[in-house]
Amino acid sequence: MRALIVEDNRDICGNIATYLEKLGYVLDFAHDGVTAMSLALTNPFDVIVLDLMLPRMDGLAFCQRLRADAEIETPVLMLTARDTLEDRLKGFDAGADDYLVKPFALQELHARIRALYKRSHRNADNLLTVGDLTLNRSTLQVHRAGRRIEINPAGMKLLRRLMEKSPSVVDRDELETQLWADERPDVDLLRSHMHKLRQAIDRPFDKPLIHTVHRIGYRIAEDFH
């Protein structure tokens, strides 16, 4: 599991690292809200452990921007020394998924992280994954690197079939049947739909996942050979 730990107390960071890394966690650390936001926008994390009191951008502002502006739904466990009901409600309203009061036992931190991870992946059977791209077949939500991506209905049909067949090539005939059944258009509208899908899936990111196989069809995969 990959987690982002956002905490300005380096001693606490060290204790968390010592404990969780022994359990196989891959950890990234940020000591202020601005650095944390940059990491969250560019890396796929399974969970974010977020201190409330941070320099440059506090935990509430970070969480609000993560949810409302970036539309990232990575589970957030908020850490704070504040234990009033009002403080907890503010955290939940900002988009936190759970709340842990300092000082805390590392065993409890681990248990809460695992619970958040399981909760966010309980629909794993409905989840298609290629690299950092996911499609939930139940909710029809698409995310790449933790960022929500809006796909039109035609693009959703194409993306689902490509991801179900990944890393295999899906020929044009199958994709056209997926869109139009036996009433296929006379012009090459498939290429237009694939272009729009690429604009949504690949253009905002450094690494393309959708590949054209000349005269055959298309393929979605991390690597193309």
C-alpha positions in Angstrom: 0.0 0.0 0.0 1.3 3.5 -0.8 0.5 6.2 1.7 1.2 10.0 1.8 2.0 11.2 5.3 1.4 14.9 5.7 2.9 16.0 9.1 5.2 18.8 10.1 6.5 17.1 13.2 9.4 15.1 11.9 9.6 13.0 15.0 6.1 11.7 14.4 7.0 11.1 10.8 10.0 9.1 11.9 7.9 6.9 14.2 5.3 6.3 11.5 8.0 5.4 9.0 9.7 3.0 11.3 6.4 1.2 12.1 4.6 1.2 8.7 7.6 0.5 6.5 8.2 -2.7 8.4 4.7 -3.7 7.4 5.4 -3.2 3.8 4.0 0.3 3.3 5.5 2.6 0.6 5.5 6.0 2.2 5.9 9.6 0.9 6.2 12.5 3.3 5.3 16.2 3.1 5.8 18.7 5.9 3.5 21.4 4.7 0.2 21.6 2.8 1.5 23.0 -0.4 4.1 20.3 -0.9 1.4 17.7 0.0 -1.0 19.0 -2.6 1.7 18.8 -5.3 2.4 15.2 -4.4 -1.3 14.3 -4.2 -1.9 15.8 -7.7 0.9 13.9 -9.3 1.0 10.5 -7.6 -1.6 7.7 -7.0 -1.9 7.1 -3.2 -4.1 4.5 -1.5 -4.5 6.7 1.6 -3.5 10.1 2.9 -2.7 10.6 6.6 -3.2 14.4 7.1 -2.3 16.5 10.1 -4.7 19.3 10.7 -2.2 22.0 11.7 0.2 22.5 8.9 2.3 25.4 7.6 1.5 27.1 4.2 -1.9 25.3 3.9 -3.7 23.7 6.8 -5.3 20.3 6.7 -8.9 21.6 6.3 -7.9 23.8 3.3 -5.9 20.9 1.8 -8.8 18.5 2.1 -11.3 21.0 0.7 -9.1 21.6 -2.4 -8.3 17.9 -2.8 -12.1 17.1 -3.0 -13.6 20.2 -4.6 -11.0 21.5 -6.9 -8.9 18.4 -7.8 -11.8 15.9 -7.4 -9.4 13.4 -5.9 -11.2 10.8 -3.8 -8.3 9.1 -2.1 -9.3 8.3 1.5 -8.0 10.8 4.1 -7.3 10.1 7.7 -7.0 13.4 9.6 -4.7 13.7 12.6 -5.2 16.4 15.2 -4.8 17.3 18.8 -8.2 18.9 18.7 -10.9 16.6 20.2 -14.1 18.6 20.2 -17.2 17.6 18.3 -17.0 20.8 16.3 -13.5 20.2 15.2 -14.3 16.7 14.1 -17.4 17.9 12.1 -15.2 20.5 10.4 -12.8 17.8 9.3 -15.6 15.6 7.9 -17.2 18.5 6.2 -13.9 19.3 4.5 -13.8 15.8 3.1 -11.9 13.7 5.7 -13.0 10.0 5.9 -11.7 9.3 9.4 -10.3 11.2 12.4 -7.5 10.2 14.8 -6.7 12.3 17.9 -3.1 12.8 19.0 -1.4 11.2 20.8 -2.3 7.9 19.2 -1.0 4.4 19.2 0.7 3.3 15.9 -1.3 0.1 16.0 -4.5 2.1 15.9 -3.1 4.3 13.1 -2.4 1.1 11.1 -5.8 -0.4 11.9 -7.6 2.8 10.7 -5.5 3.0 7.5 -6.4 -0.6 6.7 -10.1 0.0 7.3 -10.1 3.0 5.0 -8.2 1.0 2.3 -10.7 -1.9 2.6 -13.7 0.5 2.5 -12.4 2.2 -0.6 -11.7 -1.1 -2.4 -14.7 -3.1 -1.3 -16.0 -2.9 -4.9 -12.7 -4.3 -6.2 -14.5 -7.0 -8.2 -16.1 -4.1 -10.2 -12.8 -2.3 -10.5 -10.9 -2.4 -13.8 -7.3 -1.2 -13.5 -4.6 -0.4 -16.1 -1.5 1.3 -14.6 -2.8 4.3 -12.6 -6.2 4.3 -14.5 -9.3 2.8 -12.9 -12.8 2.2 -14.0 -15.5 1.2 -11.5 -18.0 -0.9 -13.5 -20.6 -0.4 -10.9 -20.5 3.4 -10.4 -18.9 4.2 -13.9 -16.4 6.4 -12.2 -13.0 6.8 -13.9 -9.9 7.9 -12.1 -6.3 8.4 -13.2 -3.6 9.0 -10.7 -6.4 9.5 -8.2 -8.0 12.3 -10.3 -11.6 12.0 -11.4 -12.1 12.0 -15.2 -15.4 12.7 -16.9 -16.1 10.4 -19.9 -19.1 10.7 -22.3 -21.3 7.6 -22.8 -19.6 6.5 -26.0 -16.2 6.9 -24.5 -17.3 4.9 -21.5 -18.3 2.0 -23.6 -15.0 2.0 -25.5 -12.9 2.4 -22.4 -14.7 -0.4 -20.6 -14.1 -2.8 -23.5 -10.5 -1.8 -23.9 -9.8 -2.2 -20.2 -11.6 -5.5 -20.0 -9.4 -6.9 -22.8 -6.2 -5.2 -21.7 -3.4 -5.8 -22.6 -4.9 -7.4 -25.7 -5.7 -5.5 -28.9 -9.4 -4.9 -29.6 -10.2 -4.8 -33.3 -12.2 -2.0 -34.8 -15.1 -4.3 -35.7 -15.6 -5.2 -32.0 -15.4 -1.6 -30.9 -17.8 -0.4 -33.6 -20.3 -3.2 -32.6 -20.0 -2.0 -29.0 -21.1 1.5 -30.1 -23.6 0.9 -32.9 -24.4 -2.8 -33.0 -25.7 -3.5 -36.5 -26.4 0.1 -37.4 -22.9 1.3 -38.1 -22.4 4.8 -39.6 -20.9 5.1 -43.1 -18.2 7.5 -42.0 -15.3 6.6 -39.6 -16.8 7.9 -36.3 -14.8 5.5 -34.3 -11.6 7.4 -34.8 -13.4 10.6 -33.6 -14.6 8.9 -30.5 -11.2 7.4 -29.8 -9.6 10.9 -30.2 -12.0 12.3 -27.6 -11.2 9.4 -25.2 -7.5 10.0 -25.6 -8.0 13.7 -24.8 -9.6 12.7 -21.5 -7.4 9.7 -20.6 -4.0 10.6 -21.9 -3.6 14.3 -22.7 -3.5 15.6 -19.1 -0.8 13.0 -18.2 2.8 12.3 -19.2 2.4 8.7 -20.2 -0.1 7.6 -22.8 -2.1 4.4 -22.2 -4.2 4.2 -25.4 -2.3 2.9 -28.4 -3.3 2.5 -32.0 -2.5 -0.8 -33.7 -2.4 0.2 -37.4 -5.1 -1.3 -39.5 -6.3 -3.6 -36.7 -7.7 -1.6 -33.7 -6.7 -0.2 -30.3 -5.1 -1.3 -27.1 -4.8 0.1 -23.6 -1.8 -0.8 -21.6 1.1 0.7 -19.6 3.7 -0.6 -22.2 3.3 -0.9 -25.9 5.5 -3.3 -27.9 
